Amino acid sequence: MTTPSLPSQPPRLPAGGFTARRLISIDDLSDAEIAYSLDLAEYYAGFLNRSEPAPQRLAGRTQINLFFEDSTRTNLSFDLAGKKLGADVVNVPVSASSIHKGESLVDTAQTLAAMGADIMIVRAKEEGLHERLDKLLSCVVVNGGAGALEHPTQALLDAATIRSQFGRIEGLTVAICGDVKHSRVAGSDARLFTRLGATVRFVGPAGLMPDNDQFTDIERCKNLKDGLKGADIVMGLRMQFERMESGGKDAAQGYFEAFGLTHETMKLASPGAFVMHPGPMNRGVEIDSALADDPERSLILRQVFYGAATRMACLDALVGAP
Ligand code: NCD
């Protein structure tokens, strides 16, 4: 993979240090901590790119990955990231755990924390669960995806990917397209990119837009022509059928004809625009294969690469050796 030259020295800690002790929402990080995390992700990307062993900043630390919802990229990249930094990583086999004997999610998490966890990555749809765990557990709690609400490490890795291509986020226009309503990625991306100085737009049918009282500062476009105009990044989203009520399913009817991302529809964006997608993709539903697989226009695999590097950065910043 071609990536720009990557730094061989770690970035300097923010002036007041990295003081966040949880990552449940992007808002848990200060601007300086966000900038540091992105620089640190770039530093770790260098080790991955050169296939070099990374500093063992998590040696002796225990990391527990507790995923109550399905995951491929997020779970595996947290697993890889922890191992690359020398942590003891435990992946909880949720489908074979006591949850099926009626144990509550909180009891499961507390039991695991009592085994000496330093950091726990939790994916669950229950609203407020991460905040509750943060109060109850002595370990650092990281949000690996919370229902339709937040996915902060995905937003950070998306920002790291964009920055690796454009050298900046500030001043770019990002069109987030599709099932925004059910997407935790859309919400976290919008919050983070706006803070980093990008202009963000939501593009899609009205039935797949968030409620009107949410994201009031973000422009909404009901067609690709308006939505993609001047966009530097076009972020496709998966149709999240599992979260839709019948109304959402109606909105998804004929979606590809009106909103599908193809080489043709990318002509509506800036000439040098790139397509991204957090995955998993539904080919032919929200994006066509020719575009998704085109290395000249697609940053989708680079997102996966930065997924591991960014999660190394988050783990190190939150619980790495001082
Ligand atoms: C997303 C997720 O699970 O939030 N994927 C990911 O983490 N890379 C998006 C999705 O489920 O569509």
Residues whose N, C-alpha, C, O or C-beta is under 5 A from the ligand:
A	BS01	NCD	R73 T74 G145 H151 R238 P278 G279 P280
